[in-house]
Amino acid sequence: MTFIDRERELSQLNAVFQRHPPQFMVVYGRRRIGKTVLLTHWMNHCLDGDHLYWVAHKSSSEILLRSFSDALGRMLPTPSTALVFIDWEAALTQMFYLARERQLVVVLDEFPYLIESVPAIPSLLQKLWDQLARGSKLMLILCGSHYHMMQEQFLSPRQPLYGRSTASLLLEEIDPEKIRLFLSRYSSEQVVETYSVVGGVPKYLELWDDRIPVLRNVEELILSPVTLFHHEALYLIQDEIAEPRTYLAILETLGAGLKTPATLAKETGIAINHIGKYLHTLVMLRIIRRILSEDVDNRKQTRISRYEIRDPFLRFYFNFIYRHPELIEQNRVDRLSQLIHEGFARYVGHTGYEELARRRVVALGDGGELPFLPEYIGRAWNKTVEIDLVAINWNDRSVLLGECKWQRAKMNVDALENLRQRADRLPRLADFKKHYALFSRAGFTQSLQKQATDEHILLFQGADNERIN
């Protein structure tokens, strides 16, 4: 994988390295996010001292011990490639001893695979860290893709390594504005479309071909039976959930859009008193997220919530592909591609474009460029109305309400009037000072631009959400 961006993460790694040793760092994140590339780039280009990178794989304890012994043997004062430690305790003890005289960075990658093969490894590491870390110059980094296992090992009081880590780094997708670094030939619209399909996952973007249209990439990569995308979505779920059938039913239902727990229970056949535990698990695994209506004043106690798939690729997959298994089984890729073409513009408008508009408002609020400082930015809805973008400050009694249109026609004054009418159907905001913002892919009619100038309406046009007033 090509190394692009990640300046913030490199700075965080450097900051931990420069602290007084020893340091015990945890690096985790979903598969394909670039953890290994980040760590190897950092070690090879940012470190002057000694470092050891070792990756576990699905194998026996004996084979993994031989592999780790070989890597560690190369670090000895008299390097050895034939050394095999008698057991894991001896090998890890030697790791600590090597760090007594010199600063040493050790990365154990795919740590969950090591735990699967050597279940006692967390207890052993805890014991040796408590006994030998003090006085050493070791920076130990444990890295893994299994979000649940990494969280459980280091954040659960029941686990031996709880409280031992001195730093942690959850590696997220790259920021949307950095996607162009991968796709320099694409227009801004194509970047938004690509973001709506694969998000900011570096491996996916590296495979994307910016010499061909976005939907052609979808056909040649995501719908192909011979690329990593073929089973990717199911692998992402199965990495975290051993028995995923019920969870897949929930994700299939969510693929069509935001859903309430009651609707999910009805459509999946899961009992309403059981649906909550499944949703909680998916939220904790960062596969879905809970969305609150921003016109709710008591966020901690409200039950007015919906859920959506968090990951753009999983969202695209469960929206367009998972719901049509018969087309996959019959190899009717052309028909599936046609369905994607027919619904793609609407999908982009309701997912990627809206998300980027909300990000734009976050940046404006943080930069002091809005009429007030928002406390929360999201959406608002009730039984009769839904608004794409809401930024609110409860103390100031101020709210910004926005509408997003990913369409070819310019937005006209009717859109503003419609937004105002819908805002009036949010009774909790009746006495708020209301501000309005419009986001339009195609821009705005002259009459709307004039009215916006007169009434201080914020206008953002194009895929880049350029502010024009």
GUTORDO-375116 format. One record per atom (N, C-alpha, C): x, y, z. Coordinates in steps of 0.02 Angstrom, whole numbers, padded with zeros to 5 digits, always signed. Layout:
BEGIN
XYZ...
***
This chain:
BEGIN
+00042-00060+00000+00000+00000+00000+00044+00062+00000+00028+00111-00043+00065+00173-00047+00053+00214+00016+00106+00247+00040+00099+00288+00100+00082+00359+00079+00022+00382+00098-00002+00449+00082-00034+00478+00144-00018+00542+00158-00048+00577+00215-00024+00548+00281-00066+00547+00331-00052+00521+00398-00001+00561+00438+00006+00626+00422+00052+00668+00461+00032+00671+00534-00033+00675+00548-00055+00679+00617-00036+00615+00655-00046+00558+00624-00031+00495+00658+00044+00486+00668+00084+00508+00619+00156+00504+00628+00179+00548+00686+00148+00606+00692+00165+00650+00749+00147+00618+00815+00091+00583+00817+00071+00550+00879+00120+00494+00897+00142+00456+00848+00191+00403+00861+00257+00434+00885+00278+00488+00854+00340+00521+00875+00334+00547+00946+00276+00574+00963+00267+00601+01030+00273+00547+01083+00244+00488+01070+00249+00433+01118+00321+00409+01123+00355+00405+01066+00425+00382+01066+00470+00429+01107+00454+00493+01106+00497+00542+01141+00481+00547+01216+00428+00514+01238+00415+00513+01310+00467+00471+01346+00469+00480+01412+00515+00440+01452+00495+00366+01448+00542+00323+01428+00525+00251+01423+00519+00220+01492+00486+00161+01495+00458+00121+01440+00389+00146+01419+00369+00130+01358+00304+00147+01332+00270+00085+01303+00206+00080+01314+00167+00022+01291+00108+00051+01252+00110+00045+01186+00060+00077+01143+00017+00025+01107-00046+00041+01099-00093-00001+01063-00115+00036+01000-00108+00003+00942-00130+00032+00878-00181-00016+00848-00241+00010+00833-00293-00034+00807-00337+00004+00758-00377-00033+00721-00421-00005+00670-00442-00059+00622-00494-00046+00583-00521-00096+00538-00470-00118+00486-00482-00175+00455-00436-00199+00404-00433-00151+00345-00378-00149+00310-00364-00107+00251-00354-00034+00268-00353-00016+00332-00350+00055+00350-00279+00082+00348-00229+00037+00345-00160+00060+00337-00118+00059+00399-00135+00016+00447-00096+00013+00509-00025-00010+00497-00018-00064+00460+00049-00091+00447+00091-00042+00407+00061-00011+00357+00098+00037+00316+00120+00096+00359+00076+00120+00402+00093+00176+00446+00152+00157+00491+00150+00100+00523+00202+00081+00571+00268+00068+00537+00267+00033+00481+00330+00018+00446+00360+00082+00417+00318+00126+00391+00344+00190+00366+00375+00230+00422+00341+00232+00479+00368+00270+00537+00434+00241+00559+00439+00176+00564+00502+00146+00588+00559+00156+00538+00543+00151+00474+00595+00153+00423+00616+00224+00404+00572+00273+00417+00587+00341+00394+00590+00393+00450+00565+00377+00509+00562+00426+00563+00604+00408+00623+00628+00347+00628+00666+00325+00686+00740+00318+00668+00781+00339+00715+00854+00330+00708+00878+00268+00745+00840+00247+00796+00862+00192+00838+00842+00124+00811+00854+00073+00853+00839+00004+00833+00764-00009+00837+00741-00051+00792+00670-00069+00794+00662-00139+00765+00609-00171+00788+00593-00239+00765+00519-00240+00748+00504-00261+00687+00434-00270+00667+00422-00344+00654+00372-00371+00687+00354-00441+00678+00279-00447+00672+00256-00489+00626+00184-00497+00615+00164-00570+00627+00112-00579+00666+00085-00646+00678+00039-00666+00621+00027-00730+00615-00022-00754+00566-00056-00816+00596-00106-00840+00563-00142-00897+00588-00100-00960+00581-00071-00981+00635-00027-01040+00635-00022-01067+00706+00021-01116+00715+00030-01145+00782+00076-01102+00824+00072-01113+00889+00117-01076+00934+00190-01091+00919+00205-01152+00902+00274-01171+00889+00303-01135+00828+00263-01133+00775+00287-01099+00713+00295-01024+00725+00247-00994+00761+00252-00923+00775+00312-00908+00820+00326-00953+00868+00384-00942+00912+00449-00945+00872+00453-00992+00825+00513-00995+00783+00521-00931+00743+00466-00905+00716+00469-00844+00676+00491-00784+00719+00461-00778+00779+00480-00723+00823+00552-00730+00848+00573-00792+00862+00642-00804+00883+00692-00783+00829+00674-00797+00767+00718-00778+00712+00724-00701+00708+00667-00666+00714+00668-00593+00711+00707-00564+00770+00697-00592+00830+00732-00567+00888+00806-00584+00887+00822-00643+00859+00892-00663+00855+00934-00615+00813+00903-00583+00764+00940-00536+00722+00957-00472+00760+00925-00461+00819+00938-00401+00858+00991-00412+00912+01014-00473+00921+01063-00488+00973+01130-00457+00957+01173-00446+01008+01240-00419+00996+01279-00461+00945+01270-00526+00949+01296-00571+00898+01236-00600+00862+01217-00572+00806+01155-00593+00773+01153-00667+00757+01094-00696+00765+01085-00767+00752+01019-00777+00715+01021-00818+00663+00960-00835+00626+00938-00906+00641+00976-00941+00684+00959-01011+00700+00932-01018+00770+00927-00963+00807+00905-00966+00876+00830-00978+00881+00811-01026+00924+00741-01038+00939+00735-01041+01015+00696-00995+01043+00688-00993+01116+00646-01053+01139+00659-01073+01201+00625-01132+01227+00550-01122+01234+00529-01060+01248+00458-01045+01253+00448-00969+01245+00385-00948+01247+00370-00878+01236+00395-00834+01293+00396-00860+01353+00421-00821+01409+00495-00805+01400+00533-00853+01377+00604-00841+01366+00615-00790+01310+00575-00796+01257+00582-00749+01201+00565-00678+01221+00509-00669+01256+00489-00602+01275+00534-00573+01329+00561-00616+01372+00609-00592+01422+00671-00564+01387+00693-00598+01335+00751-00574+01298+00736-00506+01265+00674-00497+01243+00654-00433+01214+00664-00376+01264+00644-00387+01326+00653-00336+01378+00727-00325+01393+00766-00379+01395+00838-00371+01409+00874-00332+01355+00853-00342+01291+00884-00304+01236+00873-00229+01244+00817-00211+01276+00800-00139+01283+00830-00108+01346+00871-00144+01383+00902-00115+01443+00959-00068+01426+00995-00083+01373+01054-00043+01356+01042+00006+01299+00988-00002+01263+00975+00041+01205+00900+00049+01196+00882+00105+01166+00811+00117+01152+00789+00071+01096+00735+00036+01107+00712-00015+01059+00637-00009+01050+00616-00007+00987+00545-00009+00970+00529-00079+00943+00478-00111+00973+00456-00177+00951+00383-00174+00933+00367-00192+00871+00297-00195+00848+00277-00268+00840+00224-00288+00875+00194-00354+00866+00128-00342+00829+00130-00355+00765+00071-00341+00722+00025-00403+00721-00039-00390+00705-00091-00441+00706-00091-00479+00772-00089-00441+00826-00087-00469+00893-00145-00517+00908-00206-00504+00883-00260-00552+00895-00245-00622+00869-00209-00628+00813-00190-00695+00788-00142-00729+00837-00098-00690+00868-00053-00719+00917-00092-00744+00978-00143-00707+00999-00183-00728+01055-00220-00793+01039-00245-00799+00976-00280-00860+00957-00235-00921+00963-00172-00913+00944-00125-00970+00946-00094-00979+01014-00085-00924+01051-00053-00927+01117-00099-00890+01166-00152-00922+01190-00201-00888+01233-00170-00858+01296-00113-00884+01318-00082-00859+01380-00040-00797+01368-00033-00774+01305+00013-00720+01291-00005-00655+01327-00069-00636+01336-00084-00574+01374-00060-00578+01446-00073-00635+01479-00051-00643+01548+00025-00642+01553+00058-00673+01505+00131-00674+01505+00159-00604+01495+00131-00567+01449+00154-00499+01437+00142-00455+01498+00085-00464+01530+00071-00425+01590+00122-00439+01645+00137-00502+01654+00186-00522+01705+00254-00492+01691+00277-00499+01629+00344-00474+01612+00347-00398+01612+00293-00366+01589+00292-00292+01590+00297-00267+01662+00260-00297+01707+00262-00276+01777+00331-00289+01808+00364-00342+01787+00428-00361+01818+00489-00328+01786+00487-00319+01718+00548-00302+01682+00546-00235+01646+00487-00205+01638+00483-00144+01598+00519-00086+01631+00512-00079+01697+00544-00023+01732+00620-00027+01722+00648+00028+01701+00720+00031+01689+00740+00013+01618+00692-00013+01579+00708-00029+01509+00693+00032+01465+00717+00029+01404+00707+00083+01355+00663+00057+01298+00614+00018+01317+00571-00016+01268+00510+00026+01251+00494+00028+01186+00428+00052+01164+00396-00008+01129+00348-00037+01162+00313-00096+01136+00248-00073+01105+00236-00094+01043+00175-00076+01007+00139-00141+00988+00078-00148+01011+00036-00205+00991-00017-00180+00943-00023-00213+00886-00065-00189+00831-00113-00244+00810-00175-00225+00793-00223-00274+00771-00283-00244+00738-00317-00286+00696-00375-00264+00659-00441-00283+00692-00441-00332+00736-00502-00354+00768-00521-00304+00822-00566-00260+00805-00583-00205+00850-00607-00231+00918-00652-00280+00917-00680-00305+00979-00626-00335+01023-00583-00376+00994-00532-00409+01034-00482-00359+01062-00462-00309+01022-00415-00259+01047-00446-00218+01103-00509-00199+01095-00543-00162+01148-00548-00204+01211-00567-00267+01202-00576-00311+01259-00510-00322+01297-00455-00331+01261-00391-00346+01293-00364-00288+01334-00377-00227+01311-00343-00170+01343-00390-00124+01382-00456-00130+01371-00502-00086+01406-00547-00122+01455-00545-00187+01456-00587-00224+01503-00548-00240+01567-00575-00221+01625-00541-00235+01689-00530-00310+01702-00565-00352+01665-00559-00424+01676-00497-00453+01641-00466-00414+01597-00410-00441+01558-00343-00421+01589-00292-00465+01581-00227-00453+01614-00192-00389+01591-00202-00367+01529-00166-00309+01503-00204-00243+01517-00259-00247+01552-00296-00187+01569-00252-00140+01611-00250-00077+01590-00212-00026+01627-00138-00026+01613-00114-00071+01570-00041-00073+01556-00022-00025+01500-00064-00014+01452-00046+00028+01395-00038+00101+01418+00011+00134+01390+00023+00204+01405-00002+00251+01351-00021+00222+01293-00047+00262+01238-00086+00216+01191-00134+00244+01156-00171+00204+01107-00187+00248+01047-00191+00217+00989-00205+00252+00928-00256+00212+00888-00316+00238+00882-00367+00209+00839-00359+00241+00770-00337+00202+00722-00324+00228+00655-00390+00231+00617-00409+00292+00597-00471+00303+00561-00458+00310+00486-00512+00317+00448-00505+00331+00376-00471+00399+00367-00441+00409+00310-00411+00474+00296-00467+00524+00286-00452+00587+00299-00502+00639+00291-00524+00644+00218-00589+00658+00206-00613+00661+00137-00574+00708+00092-00551+00764+00120-00514+00812+00077-00447+00784+00054-00424+00730+00086-00360+00700+00066-00369+00646+00012-00431+00629-00005-00443+00577-00054-00413+00596-00122-00413+00661-00137-00385+00684-00201-00311+00666-00208-00276+00655-00153-00206+00634-00157-00200+00566-00191-00252+00525-00186-00253+00460-00219-00281+00465-00290-00325+00514-00302-00363+00517-00364-00354+00585-00397-00294+00599-00417-00278+00666-00441-00313+00684-00507-00333+00634-00546-00365+00648-00611-00441+00661-00603-00468+00646-00546-00541+00651-00537-00563+00723-00526-00624+00737-00548-00657+00800-00532-00681+00798-00460-00702+00855-00435-00728+00858-00366-00790+00815-00359-00832+00813-00411-00892+00772-00408-00874+00698-00404-00824+00678-00443-00804+00607-00441-00773+00588-00374-00740+00635-00342-00712+00622-00275-00768+00611-00225-00821+00652-00228-00878+00643-00183-00911+00575-00197-00919+00558-00259-00949+00493-00277-00907+00435-00251-00841+00440-00259-00797+00388-00235-00800+00382-00159-00800+00439-00125-00806+00439-00052-00870+00405-00030-00924+00415-00068-00988+00384-00050-00987+00309-00058-00940+00283-00097-00937+00210-00109-00887+00176-00063-00827+00204-00057-00774+00169-00019-00746+00210+00039-00772+00271+00050-00748+00311+00105-00676+00330+00098-00641+00334+00154-00571+00354+00154-00524+00297+00173-00540+00236+00152-00498+00178+00166-00441+00176+00116-00379+00184+00139-00322+00190+00092-00315+00133+00042-00324+00071+00064-00315+00015+00018-00366+00017-00038-00428+00034-00022-00479+00039-00073-00462+00094-00123-00440+00151-00098-00424+00207-00142-00364+00192-00185-00318+00153-00159-00259+00134-00198-00278+00091-00258-00330+00050-00249-00353+00006-00303-00397+00043-00354-00425+00100-00333-00470+00138-00377-00431+00168-00435-00460+00167-00494-00427+00192-00554-00458+00258-00574-00422+00313-00565-00451+00379-00580-00446+00396-00654-00430+00347-00696-00433+00357-00769-00499+00335-00799-00541+00304-00758-00607+00281-00781-00660+00308-00733-00724+00312-00755-00777+00339-00713-00787+00298-00650-00820+00329-00602-00831+00298-00537-00871+00233-00544-00926+00235-00580-00968+00176-00586-00934+00120-00625-00888+00139-00668-00848+00086-00702-00802+00052-00652-00775+00091-00605-00735+00061-00551-00778+00014-00510-00840+00034-00496-00885-00009-00458-00895-00075-00494-00905-00072-00559-00915-00133-00597-00853-00177-00598-00795-00147-00608-00733-00186-00618-00701-00208-00553-00717-00173-00498-00686-00191-00434-00737-00222-00385-00789-00186-00370-00835-00209-00318-00880-00266-00342-00901-00265-00405-00944-00317-00430-00905-00376-00460-00840-00371-00462-00799-00424-00491-00791-00482-00441-00792-00544-00465-00782-00601-00420-00709-00616-00406-00663-00577-00434-00592-00594-00427-00551-00540-00392-00584-00491-00361-00547-00439-00324-00559-00448-00249-00521-00412-00209-00529-00418-00136-00597-00395-00113-00633-00356-00154-00699-00331-00134-00752-00386-00133-00740-00442-00167-00792-00492-00177-00822-00516-00110-00779-00533-00062-00803-00556+00003-00786-00506+00059-00764-00447+00040-00737-00400+00089-00788-00382+00143-00849-00366+00123-00899-00344+00172-00912-00399+00224-00920-00460+00202-00934-00515+00248-00873-00529+00292-00813-00522+00264-00753-00531+00305-00750-00479+00361-00768-00417+00345-00767-00364+00395-00814-00380+00453-00872-00409+00438-00919-00427+00490-00895-00488+00528-00873-00539+00491-00851-00601+00523-00788-00593+00564-00748-00543+00548-00689-00528+00590-00710-00513+00661-00769-00485+00670-00790-00461+00735-00844-00504+00767-00884-00538+00727-00943-00574+00752-00940-00646+00728-00937-00693+00774-00930-00763+00756-00993-00791+00722-01052-00771+00747-01115-00794+00719-01153-00733+00692-01141-00714+00630-01165-00648+00607-01235-00647+00576-01270-00703+00574-01332-00705+00534-01381-00651+00555-01396-00645+00619-01444-00596+00643-01419-00525+00629-01355-00515+00638-01326-00449+00626-01330-00430+00552-01320-00480+00509-01325-00467+00437-01396-00447+00418-01446-00476+00451-01515-00457+00437-01527-00384+00456-01498-00363+00512-01504-00293+00532-01469-00247+00482-01410-00266+00461-01372-00224+00414-01407-00222+00346-01438-00276+00326-01475-00276+00263-01532-00226+00267-01567-00224+00323-01622-00177+00332-01597-00105+00335-01541-00095+00369-01512-00028+00373-01486-00004+00305-01471-00051+00261-01445-00032+00196-01492+00013+00157-01555+00009+00173-01603+00051+00138-01608+00122+00167-01574+00135+00224-01574+00201+00253-01580+00198+00329-01591+00257+00358-01598+00260+00431-01660+00223+00455-01653+00188+00511-01709+00150+00538-01713+00159+00613-01773+00154+00640-01783+00154+00712-01780+00083+00738-01767+00073+00803-01767+00005+00830-01832-00031+00817-01889+00004+00823-01953-00029+00811-01960-00054+00739-01939-00013+00692-01942-00032+00621-01895-00090+00607-01836-00088+00636-01788-00142+00626-01815-00207+00654-01845-00204+00713-01874-00265+00742-01929-00294+00698-01972-00250+00672-02027-00273+00630-02002-00303+00565-01954-00271+00533-01932-00294+00467-01886-00355+00470-01851-00364+00526-01805-00421+00532-01837-00480+00568-01892-00468+00603-01923-00521+00641-01892-00532+00709-01845-00488+00729-01814-00493+00795-01861-00462+00846-01868-00495+00903-01912-00469+00955-01890-00399+00977-01938-00355+00987-01922-00286+01004-01881-00281+01068-01892-00327+01114-01853-00325+01177-01784-00355+01170-01767-00381+01111-01701-00408+01097-01660-00365+01049-01694-00325+01010-01659-00287+00957-01606-00241+00986-01617-00215+01046-01571-00168+01076-01501-00197+01087-01497-00259+01108-01431-00288+01122-01391-00298+01058-01426-00314+01003-01391-00321+00939-01367-00253+00915-01408-00202+00921-01388-00135+00900-01330-00110+00942-01333-00124+01007-01279-00102+01052-01213-00134+01031-01214-00199+01014-01153-00233+00993-01126-00202+00929-01169-00189+00880-01147-00160+00817-01119-00089+00827-01148-00052+00874-01122+00015+00888-01053+00010+00921-01046-00035+00969-00982-00044+01003-00927-00066+00956-00945-00104+00904-00897-00127+00855-00885-00075+00800-00918-00018+00805-00910+00037+00758-00933+00018+00687-00979-00030+00683-01007-00049+00619-01067-00005+00602-01106+00013+00653-01160+00060+00643-01152+00117+00694-01192+00169+00687-01192+00222+00736-01264+00243+00752-01273+00266+00813-01338+00291+00835-01342+00365+00818-01398+00384+00788-01409+00454+00768-01466+00482+00810-01452+00539+00843-01504+00573+00881-01531+00632+00840-01594+00645+00849-01622+00706+00820-01597+00766+00861-01569+00815+00827-01536+00870+00863-01584+00918+00897-01649+00909+00887-01696+00952+00923-01717+00921+00989-01679+00871+01012-01692+00840+01077-01648+00874+01129-01678+00902+01181-01638+00940+01229-01604+00895+01282-01630+00835+01294-01599+00790+01343-01571+00730+01305-01509+00736+01283-01479+00685+01241-01466+00619+01278-01454+00623+01343-01437+00562+01380-01498+00517+01393-01557+00547+01395-01616+00507+01413-01662+00494+01354-01652+00528+01298-01698+00520+01243-01696+00450+01212-01752+00428+01190-01756+00365+01152-01772+00379+01078-01774+00442+01061-01788+00461+00991-01722+00455+00952-01711+00398+00924-01647+00387+00889-01658+00342+00829-01611+00345+00784-01608+00301+00726-01538+00274+00720-01530+00228+00674-01464+00197+00665-01447+00196+00590-01382+00201+00576-01359+00195+00508-01293+00159+00507-01276+00129+00450-01212+00096+00441-01158+00149+00439-01106+00139+00478-01054+00190+00486-01006+00191+00427-00984+00134+00405-00932+00128+00355-00961+00139+00285-00934+00185+00245-00963+00198+00178-00965+00136+00133-00912+00096+00134-00912+00036+00091-00966-00013+00113-00972-00026+00178-01024-00071+00202-01093-00042+00187-01100+00023+00193-01164+00055+00178-01183+00044+00104-01134+00054+00060-01146+00044-00012-01162-00030-00025-01125-00074+00005-01134-00146-00007-01204-00168+00015-01224-00148+00075-01289-00171+00099-01347-00133+00067-01333-00075+00038-01385-00039+00002-01398-00069-00066-01345-00087-00103-01354-00107-00172-01341-00182-00186-01297-00213-00150-01274-00279-00171-01303-00336-00129-01299-00330-00063-01319-00386-00020-01393-00403-00028-01433-00353-00046-01505-00364-00053-01524-00401-00116-01475-00414-00160-01490-00447-00224-01447-00510-00234-01452-00558-00188-01410-00618-00194-01423-00658-00257-01487-00655-00283-01503-00693-00342-01464-00668-00403-01451-00602-00406-01413-00575-00462-01340-00596-00458-01314-00602-00398-01245-00625-00389-01240-00699-00408-01287-00740-00382-01285-00812-00395-01293-00827-00469-01334-00788-00504-01347-00800-00575-01297-00764-00620-01247-00731-00588-01196-00694-00625-01227-00641-00671-01280-00610-00647-01313-00557-00686-01286-00489-00664-01221-00481-00675-01187-00420-00653-01214-00359-00690-01232-00367-00753-01257-00311-00792-01322-00283-00761-01366-00328-00738-01428-00306-00708-01415-00271-00641-01369-00298-00602-01351-00267-00538-01320-00199-00550-01277-00194-00600-01246-00131-00618-01299-00080-00639-01350-00102-00674-01404-00057-00695-01441-00030-00634-01455-00072-00585-01488-00050-00524-01447+00002-00487-01382-00008-00486-01337+00040-00454-01339+00107-00491-01335+00104-00558-01338+00165-00599-01402+00204-00584-01458+00168-00580-01522+00201-00572-01528+00237-00505-01499+00209-00453-01507+00238-00387-01446+00275-00361-01394+00281-00402-01330+00305-00376-01332+00379-00357-01359+00422-00399-01359+00493-00384-01397+00507-00319-01454+00475-00311-01493+00484-00249-01454+00459-00189-01421+00402-00198-01381+00374-00143-01325+00421-00122-01288+00448-00171-01234+00494-00156-01260+00556-00119-01317+00582-00142-01346+00641-00111-01364+00631-00038-01389+00571-00022-01413+00558+00046-01358+00530+00092-01301+00515+00064-01247+00487+00106-01186+00533+00105-01143+00523+00055-01080+00559+00053-01087+00634+00051-01132+00660+00009-01138+00732+00001-01164+00764+00066-01214+00734+00097-01239+00761+00160-01185+00758+00214-01148+00704+00218-01095+00698+00268-01043+00753+00258-01024+00765+00196-00974+00817+00182-01001+00886+00198-01065+00897+00187-01095+00961+00205-01092+00972+00281-01107+00920+00318-01104+00926+00391-01032+00938+00414-00985+00905+00382-00914+00917+00398-00895+00990+00384-00922+01017+00331-00908+01087+00313-00934+01134+00368-00993+01119+00394-01021+01161+00446-00981+01154+00511-00957+01093+00525-00914+01084+00583-00852+01129+00578-00820+01129+00519-00760+01169+00509-00776+01244+00516-00832+01266+00488-00851+01336+00494-00864+01355+00567-00898+01310+00603-00912+01325+00673-00848+01329+00714-00803+01282+00703-00739+01282+00740-00698+01344+00722-00706+01369+00661-00669+01428+00639-00702+01494+00655-00758+01492+00691-00793+01553+00709-00826+01588+00651-00844+01551+00598-00873+01581+00538-00948+01573+00534-00979+01551+00587-01052+01547+00589-01079+01600+00637-01143+01616+00633-01172+01668+00678-01169+01649+00752-01157+01585+00766-01152+01561+00835-01106+01500+00836-01086+01478+00895-01043+01420+00901-01087+01358+00915-01092+01312+00868-01135+01253+00878-01109+01207+00932-01155+01179+00970-01138+01126+01018-01143+01058+00984-01192+01049+00942-01204+00985+00908-01219+00999+00835-01197+00953+00792-01211+00959+00721-01234+00890+00696-01291+00888+00665-01317+00825+00641-01379+00835+00599-01432+00797+00617-01496+00800+00581-01553+00809+00631-01611+00823+00606-01670+00827+00650-01730+00798+00613-01773+00765+00652-01833+00736+00622-01885+00724+00676-01946+00714+00654-02000+00688+00696-02046+00649+00650-02107+00637+00670-02151+00594+00630-02173+00627+00565-02166+00693+00560-02192+00728+00501-02140+00763+00459-02078+00767+00483-02028+00807+00447-01958+00781+00459-01914+00794+00412-01843+00777+00419-01801+00831+00387-01748+00851+00421-01703+00903+00395-01632+00876+00393-01598+00886+00335-01534+00856+00321-01479+00877+00370-01479+00941+00386-01422+00968+00424-01448+01017+00477-01428+01005+00538-01447+01049+00594-01386+01060+00638-01370+01124+00650-01318+01142+00698-01352+01184+00752-01340+01166+00815-01380+01196+00868-01338+01215+00929-01359+01269+00961-01331+01289+01025-01390+01301+01072-01398+01257+01121-01455+01260+01165-01451+01320+01212-01392+01338+01233-01386+01395+01279-01403+01460+01245-01379+01469+01183-01394+01530+01146-01463+01530+01114-01495+01471+01113-01559+01463+01079-01553+01483+01006-01500+01457+00974-01487+01471+00903-01480+01406+00866-01503+01406+00803-01500+01345+00763-01488+01364+00690-01447+01323+00657-01437+01329+00585-01468+01267+00553-01512+01278+00505-01546+01223+00470-01526+01223+00397-01509+01164+00371-01483+01161+00303-01517+01109+00260-01515+01121+00196-01541+01076+00145-01486+01060+00095-01480+00997+00075-01428+00975+00028-01460+00944-00034-01439+00966-00092-01467+00939-00155-01410+00918-00202-01406+00853-00214-01357+00826-00262-01394+00812-00327-01408+00866-00364-01447+00859-00425-01419+00906-00478-01440+00894-00540-01413+00933-00596-01446+01002-00602-01507+01009-00578-01543+01073-00583-01522+01120-00527-01518+01184-00542-01501+01233-00491-01557+01238-00439-01537+01250-00378-01585+01258-00324-01619+01326-00330-01685+01327-00320-01722+01390-00327-01753+01410-00260-01791+01465-00260-01818+01493-00198-01868+01445-00165-01897+01400-00204-01944+01353-00175-01910+01309-00123-01847+01292-00135-01810+01250-00087-01802+01285-00020-01788+01350-00022-01781+01388+00041-01847+01392+00077-01901+01405+00041-01966+01410+00072-01987+01343+00102-01972+01289+00066-01988+01222+00091-01949+01207+00155-01886+01227+00157-01845+01217+00217-01875+01255+00277-01896+01315+00265-01926+01355+00319-01990+01324+00345-02030+01298+00300-02093+01267+00320-02079+01204+00362-02029+01166+00342-02012+01106+00380-01982+01125+00449-01944+01178+00451-01915+01201+00515-01971+01219+00564-02026+01247+00538-02082+01265+00582-02117+01204+00612-02102+01145+00585-02133+01084+00611-02088+01048+00660-02039+01085+00686-01997+01060+00741-02015+01101+00803-02064+01080+00841-02091+01123+00895-02041+01141+00948-01991+01099+00961-01943+01114+01014-01899+01174+00995-01897+01190+00930-01855+01246+00908-01896+01308+00892-01957+01310+00915-02002+01365+00895-01976+01433+00916-01944+01439+00975-01921+01504+00998-01847+01515+00984-01816+01473+00944-01745+01481+00928-01735+01534+00873-01677+01566+00876-01656+01610+00821-01633+01564+00764-01667+01567+00708-01654+01520+00653-01611+01552+00599-01561+01513+00577-01519+01530+00520-01524+01473+00470-01510+01489+00407-01520+01439+00355-01458+01433+00310-01447+01371+00286-01391+01358+00240-01416+01311+00186-01396+01324+00124-01415+01282+00068-01352+01256+00033-01352+01192+00018-01297+01159-00017-01323+01131-00082-01294+01151-00137-01318+01129-00203-01261+01111-00249-01263+01050-00274-01213+01027-00322-01211+01072-00384-01270+01093-00408-01275+01131-00471-01277+01206-00461-01276+01230-00399-01279+01301-00387-01350+01325-00377-01361+01391-00387-01425+01422-00369-01448+01470-00423-01513+01478-00427-01541+01526-00473-01524+01597-00449-01526+01645-00495-01510+01714-00478-01559+01741-00425-01623+01722-00432-01672+01748-00383-01657+01721-00313-01636+01659-00308-01619+01632-00242-01556+01665-00215-01507+01677-00258-01446+01710-00234-01461+01780-00208-01505+01816-00242-01523+01883-00219-01558+01880-00151-01607+01834-00145-01643+01828-00082-01595+01807-00026-01548+01762-00041-01501+01740+00009-01457+01797+00033-01437+01841-00012-01397+01900+00007-01437+01946+00052-01500+01957+00034-01542+02003+00073-01557+01975+00143-01563+01909+00148-01587+01879+00211-01531+01841+00248-01469+01849+00224-01411+01818+00257-01416+01742+00260-01437+01713+00205-01439+01640+00199-01371+01617+00173-01342+01566+00203-01278+01539+00180-01288+01494+00120-01249+01506+00068-01253+01465+00007-01186+01431-00006-01189+01365-00022-01129+01326-00038-01143+01288-00102-01100+01295-00151-01115+01263-00214-01057+01217-00236-01076+01171-00280-01026+01124-00308-01009+01068-00260-00973+01019-00286-00953+00962-00246-00905+00981-00190-00869+01037-00198-00823+01060-00147-00857+01101-00093-00922+01112-00099-00959+01153-00050-00926+01221-00041-00913+01254-00097-00883+01321-00096-00934+01373-00074-00917+01412-00025-00964+01463-00002-00963+01521-00051-01022+01545-00071-01024+01597-00123-01055+01661-00096-01069+01666-00031-01095+01730-00005-01073+01740+00067
***
